[in-house]
Amino acid sequence: MRNTHEDKMMQIHLIRHGKTTANEQKMYCGATDLPLSDNGIAELKELKQQGIYPKSTDLYFTSGLMRTEQTLGLLYGSVRREALPQLAEFNFGDFEMKNYEMLKEQADYQKWITDEEGRVFCPNGDSGQSFARRVIDGYNQLITSTQSKSALAVVHGGVIACIMEHLFPNTRNFYEWQPKPGRGYTLTYTANGLKLYQTIQEGGFLKCPKRKESPC
């Protein structure tokens, strides 16, 4: 006899936006509202042709920034969506649109990149801890809005990594959780809570159970 209580499922799909010129030039880009690059658009179209994305969902979300709006439009057309500004990327403040070579001699930059606890703020921007609080608040709002439906959110690499690190502690570190542009994760919930995640990548969905000792 099937456990109908366990069978009630909700799926949340988290997809990173396509590449921008900042990604291609290895620049810090969080609050800066860049569009997708030509290469980013072409890559998304190729990934869509490979069939790696969910066919459709009940609800759609973005961070509201142009690169997430464009990505959702390329993948799903003019679907109705809601913007969740709490799921915007890390604000790098004065470090925005600069790379390591431009910043490496600055004392405030060295203080930030060597901060292991996430307490140091980028000048006029976020700290690791303030970013995490904002993102998790936004994700909880998404879950509340979704309830028993399915939802897809096109957001940012840092946002997705923050959510996954929060949901699956002591498995991977932040940077290991960060998906490539156009990729992401599907989270499956039952009435008993979070059950597993799947990796959205070339070749389709890669299933991975929620197990500390064996993350995929």
C-alpha positions in Angstrom: 0.0 0.0 0.0 1.4 3.4 -1.0 2.1 6.1 1.6 0.1 8.9 0.1 1.4 11.3 2.8 4.9 10.7 1.6 3.9 10.9 -2.1 2.8 14.5 -2.0 5.6 16.3 -3.7 6.7 19.8 -4.5 9.6 20.6 -6.8 11.7 23.7 -6.9 14.0 24.2 -9.9 16.9 26.6 -9.4 18.7 27.7 -12.7 21.6 30.0 -13.0 21.3 32.7 -15.7 23.4 32.5 -18.9 26.8 34.1 -19.3 27.4 37.9 -19.4 30.5 39.8 -20.5 31.4 40.0 -16.8 31.5 36.2 -16.5 33.6 36.0 -19.6 36.1 38.6 -18.4 36.1 37.1 -14.8 34.8 40.3 -13.2 32.8 40.7 -10.0 29.3 41.4 -11.1 26.4 41.3 -8.6 24.3 44.4 -8.4 25.3 45.6 -11.9 22.4 45.0 -14.2 24.1 43.4 -17.2 22.4 41.7 -20.1 23.4 38.3 -21.4 26.3 38.2 -23.8 26.0 36.8 -27.4 27.9 33.7 -26.3 25.6 33.3 -23.3 22.5 33.5 -25.5 23.9 30.9 -27.9 24.8 28.5 -25.1 21.4 28.7 -23.5 19.8 27.9 -26.8 22.0 24.9 -27.2 21.3 23.7 -23.7 17.5 24.1 -24.4 17.8 22.0 -27.5 19.5 19.3 -25.5 16.4 19.0 -23.3 18.1 19.6 -20.0 15.3 21.8 -18.6 12.0 21.0 -16.9 9.1 21.1 -19.5 7.0 23.5 -17.4 6.1 24.5 -13.9 3.3 26.1 -12.0 5.1 29.3 -11.0 8.1 31.2 -12.3 10.5 33.6 -10.4 13.5 35.7 -11.2 15.7 38.0 -9.2 14.4 40.9 -11.3 17.8 41.6 -12.8 18.0 41.7 -16.6 20.2 38.6 -17.0 17.7 36.5 -15.1 14.7 37.9 -17.0 16.4 37.3 -20.4 17.3 33.7 -19.4 13.8 32.9 -18.4 12.4 34.4 -21.6 14.8 32.4 -23.8 14.0 29.1 -22.0 10.2 29.5 -21.4 9.0 32.5 -23.4 6.7 35.2 -22.0 5.5 33.2 -19.0 4.1 35.1 -16.1 6.8 35.5 -13.4 7.4 37.2 -10.0 10.5 39.0 -9.1 12.2 38.3 -5.8 14.8 40.9 -5.1 16.1 39.0 -2.1 17.5 36.5 -4.5 19.7 39.0 -6.3 23.4 38.2 -6.5 26.0 39.3 -3.9 26.5 43.0 -4.1 30.3 43.6 -4.5 30.0 47.3 -3.9 33.1 49.1 -4.9 34.6 45.9 -6.4 31.8 45.6 -9.0 33.0 45.2 -12.6 36.6 44.7 -11.5 38.7 41.6 -11.4 41.4 40.2 -9.1 44.2 41.8 -11.1 42.6 45.2 -10.7 42.0 44.8 -7.0 44.8 42.7 -5.6 46.9 45.6 -4.2 44.0 47.1 -2.3 44.0 46.5 1.5 40.2 46.5 1.8 40.0 43.8 -1.0 42.6 41.6 0.7 40.7 42.0 4.0 37.5 40.8 2.3 38.9 37.8 0.3 40.8 36.5 3.4 37.8 36.7 5.7 36.7 33.1 6.4 33.7 34.0 8.6 31.9 36.2 6.1 31.9 39.2 8.5 33.8 41.7 6.3 31.7 43.9 4.0 32.7 44.9 0.5 32.9 48.7 0.6 29.3 49.8 -0.1 28.2 46.2 -0.6 27.4 42.9 1.1 29.3 40.7 3.5 29.0 36.9 3.3 26.8 36.8 6.3 24.4 39.6 5.2 24.2 38.0 1.8 23.3 34.6 3.2 20.6 36.0 5.5 19.0 37.9 2.6 19.1 34.9 0.2 17.7 32.4 2.8 14.9 34.9 3.6 14.1 35.1 -0.1 14.2 31.3 -0.5 11.8 30.9 2.4 9.5 33.4 0.7 9.6 31.4 -2.5 8.7 28.2 -0.6 5.8 29.9 1.1 4.5 31.2 -2.2 4.9 27.8 -3.9 3.2 25.7 -1.2 2.2 22.4 -2.9 2.9 23.6 -6.5 6.1 23.4 -8.6 8.2 26.4 -9.2 11.2 27.5 -11.3 13.5 30.3 -10.3 16.2 31.8 -12.6 18.7 33.4 -10.3 22.4 33.7 -9.8 25.4 31.3 -9.2 26.1 32.7 -5.7 22.5 32.6 -4.7 22.1 29.0 -5.7 25.3 28.0 -4.0 24.1 29.8 -0.8 20.8 27.9 -0.8 22.4 24.5 -1.5 25.0 25.0 1.2 22.2 25.9 3.7 20.0 23.0 2.7 22.8 20.4 2.6 25.4 21.4 5.3 28.7 19.7 5.7 28.7 18.2 2.2 30.2 20.6 -0.3 31.6 24.1 0.1 30.1 27.2 -1.4 32.1 27.2 -4.6 31.6 23.5 -5.2 27.8 24.1 -5.1 27.9 26.9 -7.6 26.6 25.7 -11.0 27.8 26.7 -14.4 25.8 29.3 -16.3 22.5 27.8 -17.5 22.7 24.9 -15.1 21.3 24.3 -11.7 19.4 21.9 -9.4 15.9 20.5 -8.8 14.9 20.1 -5.2 12.1 17.6 -4.4 10.1 18.0 -1.2 7.5 15.6 0.2 5.1 16.2 3.0 7.9 15.0 5.3 10.3 17.7 4.1 13.2 17.9 1.7 13.8 14.5 0.1 16.6 14.9 -2.6 18.1 17.1 -5.3 18.9 16.5 -8.9 21.6 18.2 -11.0 20.4 20.0 -14.1 23.2 19.5 -16.6 24.0 18.2 -20.1 22.7 14.8 -20.5 19.6 15.4 -18.4 18.9 15.2 -14.6 21.5 13.5 -12.4 19.8 12.2 -9.3 21.5 12.5 -5.9 19.9 11.5 -2.6 20.2 13.7 0.4 23.1 12.0 2.1 25.9 13.8 4.0 28.4 11.1 3.2 27.8 10.9 -0.5 27.0 14.3 -2.2 27.0 14.3 -6.0 
